[in-house]
Amino acid sequence: MGVQRNTHRRASGAIALLGAVALAVGCSSSSSGGSSGAAGGVPTSNLPVLHKIGKGEGQLNLIAWEGYLQPQWVNPFEKQTGCMVNAKYAGSSDAMVSLMKNGGAGQYDMVSSSGDADLRIIYAGDARPVNMSLIPSWKNFFPAFQSPAFNTVSGVHYGVSLQWGPNVLMYSTKAFPVAPTSWSAIYSPKNKGQITIPDNPIQIADAALYLKTQNPKLGITDPYELTQPQFQAAVSLLASQRPLVKKYWALASQEISEFKNGDATIGAGWPYQVSALKATSFPVGSVVPVQGATGWADTWMLAAKAPHPNCAYLWMRYISTPQVQAEQAVSYGETPDNMLACAYMDKIQKGSCAEYHANAPASYLKSISLWKTPVATCDNGKPDCAPYSQWVTAWDTQVK
């Protein structure tokens, strides 16, 4: 598997529906066009889909989060199909959206995008419809992830759901023998110079989630739907956090290094970093704090100009099976979409099914505020919310 590491990173059925209409208005295809009768306003909705998977083309170029293309499941796929996986790791959803421009530019086949990127990619015309009948294991997905609004528009699928999970508070158990229980730990001057934070504008939602309970007078109900006063309160909190931060990390490997080197002892991260550190016997713990957590629901999305479509379908079919979903879930520390993965998880690591809530995803899902793209139109229909472009500007000019 070829690997490049030179770029930045990282619901229910309704989770990403909020901005669908707003995103569609004024969007033009950056790739393959489409007719005026495009389903749901998606420029590529009428592109033909495969009706039979042919012989693999020998290559598969994937844009992915770190930890999503591990040898234990990539190598068997390559041997089974002859499709050699070439990985391009991205450090943020924005980077993934950028790499997928012009339908992947004829270079990339798929992207493991999250809910804050999916609809941007779809409505830009950079994703291609997928024939789900060629992916048998899809029928064994939990209902919430079979045709979710973050990757399915007007009944047309643009990829296959993968896994989901929380953004956790991770900490050195040496520095914190008593586990922290609140996100307040990453805003506390007591931990100055020891904190790591994702270099990502969507982090504003994490601050908003904290303020939702910390300052109820703000009236925050959804950390991705923020009125201007709510938005400024979250940005101000992050700006005040800036002197406390040791590093804003772009790649998971950077946060892992910060902890290993002793430069950081607490921070916002993913289960992947925790698993990777534990694998080296590093004393690390993690928790979903009392305020809850933000999180992601990821999709392997097919590029509009995928150069290796047969290998792409072979990958979607493979990665959706319960055995492979179980491997990734245990490795990364997330929850699989295939409801049959639970038993395989426990064979790999005893108790992991319950640990990662694969046996009760519906209830667990309610505690996680999954990523979605902030748009100006609030859920009440009023144009009072801060759009994502404002989040990016604030992150670059006020926070960092």
N, C-alpha and C positions, 0 to 999 in steps of 0.2 A: 504493500500500500504506500503510495507516494504521499508525503506530508509536507504542507507549507504552514508556517506559523508566523506570518508577517502582517497580520491585520488585527483590528480591534475585536468584544461581545456585545450577552443576554440582557368551568363554567358550564357552566351549564350551556345549553344550546344557544342561549341568548347573549352570551358574554361579549361577543364582538359585534353584535348586530347594531349596536348604538350608532356607530358612525358609517354604516354601510351606504345609506342614501347620500349623506354629506360627502363621503369620499368619492362616490360615483359621479356626482355632478361636476362637470368641467374636466373630468379626467379623460385623457386621450391615450390611445394605445401607444406604447413605446416599442411595440414589437410587431406582431403579425396582423394587426388590424382586426377585422370582424365586421359583421353587417350591422345595419341600423336596427335589426331585430335581436340584437345580442341579449341573452337572458340576464335579467337583473342589472343591465347596464354594463356588463363586463365585456370588454372589447374582444376577448378571445373565446367567448363561450361557445361559438359555433365552429371552432376548429375541430377537425375530425379526431376521433380517439382510436386507439388500437382495438381490434376485435379479436386478435389472437397474438399471443406473445411469440415472436420469432426467435431465431438464433441470436444470442447476444453479440454485440459489436466488439467485445473484447476490452472495452474501457467504460468507466463510469466516473464522471467528475462531480463530486459532491461538495457543497458548501455546508459546513456543520459547526455546531458548538463543540468545544473540546470535550472529550469523553464520550462522544456519540459514535465514534468509529474505532472502537477498540479491537485489537487483533483477535480476541477470543470469538467474536462473531463475524468480523470482516474476513478473516482468513478462510473459514469454511465456505463462506459465500463465494469467494474468488475461486476456490477449488471446484465447487459445484457447478458454477456457471461460466467460468472462463472470463468473467468481467472483472478486470483489475480496477480497484478503487483508488482514485486520486482525490485526496482530501485538501480542501481549502478551509482552514479554520477562521471563523469570524468572531470578533470580540463584542459585537453589539447587533441589535436588530437593525439599526440604521446601516451598518456595514453590509448586512445581508440584503437589505432592500437595494443598496447601491450595486452590489455584485450581480443582482438579478435584473438590472436594467436591460432594456432591449431583449427581454426574454431570455436572459442569461448570455446574450451576445453570441449564441452558437458555441459557447465554451462550456457552460455548466449545465448539468442535467437536472439537478435537484437541489433543494435547500431545506434544512431542518428548522424552518422558521417558527417563531412564537406568535402568540395572539396579538401582539402590538405591531406586528409586521405583515401578517397574512393578507389582510384586506388591502393594504397599500400595494402589495405585490399583485394581487388579483385585479384590482381596479385600474392599475397602470397597464394592464394587458401583458404582464410578464409571466403569467402562469397559464398552463394548458389544462383543459378538462381531462379527467381521468375516468377510465372505465372500471368501476369498482367490481364488476362481475369477474374480472381477471385476478382479483385479490380475495381468495376464498376465506381467509381468516377474518376478514373485515366483519363478517356476519356474527362473529363471536365477540365483538367489541361491546363494551358497556354502551347502552343506548345514547347517553349524552355525548359520546364521541364517534358515533357512526356518521352522522351528518351534521356536525356542529356548525353554527353560523360563522365561525372564524375561518372555515375552509370550504364551505359549501354555500353557494349562492343560487337561489331559485332552483334548487334541486340538482345543480351541477357541482360535482366535486372537482377540486383543483389539487388534490393530494390526499394522502391517507394519514389519519391521526396517529400519533406515536405514543408519547408518554406525557405525564404532567407532574408537577411537584411544587414545593414552596421555596422561597428565598429565605434562608435561615440565618439566625444569629449564631455565629460560630466563635469559639473562644478556646484559648489554651487552658486546660484544666490545671496546669501548674500555676498560672497567674490568677486563675479564678477557681479555687478549690470548691467554692460554693457557686453553683451554676446561676448565671444571671437569668432573670425572668422577664425583663422588660427591654424594649428597644432604647430606653433612656440611657443604657450603658454606652451606646455609640454617640450620644450627645453630651456625655458627662466630662467636664474638665479633668476629673480624676484619671481618665484614661487618655489624656493628651499624648500624642505621639505614638500611640499603640494601635490606632484604629485604621482599618482598611475598608474602603467603600467602592462599589462598582462605578466606573467612569461611564455613566449612562443617564441621560435625561429622565428616563422612566423612574429613576431613583426618587424623583419628586413625589411619586405616588407612595413610596415607603414613608416619607416624611408626613404626607397627608394622612396615611393610615394611623400613624402614631398620634397625630394631632386630633384625630377623630375621637379618641377617648381622653387624651391629655387635655384638650381644650374643647369640650363639647359645645361651647357657645358659638364656635365657628360654624356649626351645623353641617359638618361634612358627612355625607351619606355614602358617597362613592369616591374612592381616592383617585379615580381617573376622570371624574366629572367635577371640576373645581371652578367655582365662581372666582372672580378676580380677587376679592379679599381672602378667600380660602387659598388660592394659588399663591398669593404673595406671602401668606403666613407660612406655607410650606417652604417656599424659596428662602425666606428669612431664616427659618430654622436651619436649613442646609448651609446658608452663608455663615451663620454663627458656628457651625460645626467645622468649617474649613480649617481654622487654626489647630484643630485637634487631630486632623487626619494625617497619618503617616504616608499613605499612598492611595490614590485613586487607581484601581487596577482595571486593565482592559481585557486581559486574558486570565483564565482560571489559574494557569500555571504561575502567574505573577503573584497572586495572593498566596498560593501554596508556598512559594519561595519566601515571601515575607514572614510567614509563620515559622517555617523551618529555620530561617536565619535569626529568629528572635526579634525581628524588627517590628512585628505586629503580634498582638495577643488577643485581639477581639475585632470582629468586623461582620459586615453583611456578606453572605456568600451563598453558595449552592451546596446541596448534598454531595456533589462530585468532589469538591475540595476536601470536605470532611472525610469522605471515603478514601481519597488518595493519601491524605495525611495519616489516617488510621492504618493504612496498608504499610506504612513505614514505621509503625509503632510510635508515632508522634502523639503526645497527650493532648487530644483535641475533643471537644464536645460541641454539640449544637442543640438548638431549641427553637421552636416556634413560640415567640413570646406571648404574653397575655393579651397583647393588642391584636394578635393574629399576624398574618404575613401576606405579602404579595406572592405571586407565583406565575408559572407559565404552563401553557398547554401547547405542545409542539406538534408540527405537521411536516411530513416529508412531502414537499410541494414540487410538482413537475414544472420545469421551465418551459416557456412557450416555444423556445427554439432548441430544445434538448437535442444534442447531437447523437445520443445513444439511447433512444427510447425503449428498445427491448431490454437492455440492461437495467434501465430505470424501473420498468415494470417488474423485472425479476427481483430487484431490490425491494420494492414495495411489497411484493408477495412474501419475500423472505422475512423482512423486518417486522411483519405483522403477525407472524406465527407465535404461539404462546411460549415456545421454548426460547426463541431469540428475544422476545419481549422480556422474559424473565431474566435473561442474562444481563440485558441493559439496565433493567430496573434495579437489580442487586448491585451492579457495578457503579451506577450513577447515584443510586439512592432516591429513585423516583417511583411513581406509580404507573404501572402499565395500563394500556387501554383495553387489552385483550383479557376478558374475564377468566380465561382458562390458564392464565400465566401463574396464578397463585401457587398451585401444587408444584410447579417446576421451580419457583422461587425458593420454596422450602427445601427442595432437594439440593439446591446450590448452597443455600445458607439457612440453616434451621431458624425458623421464626421470622424470616424476612418478609413473608407475605403480610403478617400482621404489623410488623415494624413500619412498612411502607404503605400500609392501609389499602393493600390490594384486595382485601376481603370486605372493605366497607367504603368504597370510593365516594358514594353519593353523600354520605354524612361528612366525610373528611373534606370533600370538595367545598362544602359550605363555609369552612373556616379559612379558605384561601381566596384572596382577591386576585383573580387571574389577570394577567396583562391584557390590555386592549389599547388601541390607539385613541388618545384624547382628541376630541373634536369640539368645535365651537358650539354646536347645538347640544344642549343638555338633554337628559332623558325626559324632562318635562316639556320639551319642544322649544324652549326659549334659547336664544343665541347668547347665553350669558357665560358659557364655560370657556376656559383657556384652551385653545387648540394646540396640537402638538408642536407646531412651529414656534409657539411662544415658550413651550417647555425647553426646546433646544436652545433658543436664544438666552433664556434665563440661566440655564445650566452653564453655558459658555461664558456669560458676561457677569452674572451675579454670584453664582455658586463657586466656580473654580477660579 
